[in-house]
């Protein structure tokens, strides 16, 4: 009684990922074992090894999933805007919104100590997400809506802004608690900090997200 049973049907990998995410919510991305993931999933302690060589492989899979969703969120948010600068700004808000919606994924993506060289699928997914940001910056420069200069440096500037807000928000370090308040603050920071040639206020936009 009470012992995990062998997992007999076909969605074991997804079950393990969801079990890991629940554990990450409880103890963070480092303070659990694959055996605990198996227990959480209700499977034998050897079952995770059918899909993941070790815990790092599992974390890399969680990160890959997160980067994929983040990329889609930024592309979708930016794609709804006709103006290049608005596409960049809305992609930034989508970044913060993703962190609020998927704090466990966000923690693994940026805090878990697995090697992106050892798990290139996670590294590739991270590069795709960042390439969206670089592309948006280049689009703004082509329309002369951002200052000239290195697109990489400007993308890193934009990333630093929204990542800092996201990290502060999900760790409870901001005085704002609701999603609407956090996104309003994020919009304020983006509006006041991007080196644009002609500012367009974004705070009112955040109220509709």
C-alpha positions, 0 to 999 in steps of 0.5 A: 500500500502507498508504494508507487506503481509502474507507469503504464500509459503513454504520457510519462514524460509530460507527467514527470515535467508537471511533477517537477514543476510542482516541486519547483514551486515548493522548494525551488529548482535545485532542492529536489531529486528525481526520486522525489519527482517519481514519488510526486508523479506516482511512478516507480523511482526508476521511471524518470530515467526512461526519459531523463538521464539525470535531474539536469536533463529534466531541468533542461527540458523544463527550461526548453519548454519555457523558452519556447512559450516565451518566444511564442508570447513575445512574437504574438504580442509584438505581431499584434502591433503595426508600429515597430516600437510598439512591437518591441514594447509589447514584447517586453510586456509579454516577457514580464507577463510570462514570468508572472504566469510561469514563475517555475519555468522562469526560475529554471530558465535563469537560476538552475545550474544545468549546462546549456552546452551539455543540453544544446536544445535548451541553449538553442531555445534560449537563443531563439528567444533572444533573437526575437528581441534582437530582431525587434530592436533592428526593426526599430532602428530601421524605422529610426525609432531607436537610437543608432548603435549596436543592436546587441547592446540595445537588446541587452538593455531592453532585456535587462529592464524587463528581466529585472522587473520580472525577477523582482515581481515573482520574488515579491520584491515589488510593492505591486501585487496584482498583474495589472499593477506590475504590468503598469509599472513595467510599461512605465519603465519601458517608456521612460528607459528605452532610448527612443527618438520619439516617445509614445506612452505605454502605461495606458496599454498595460491596463488592457492586458 
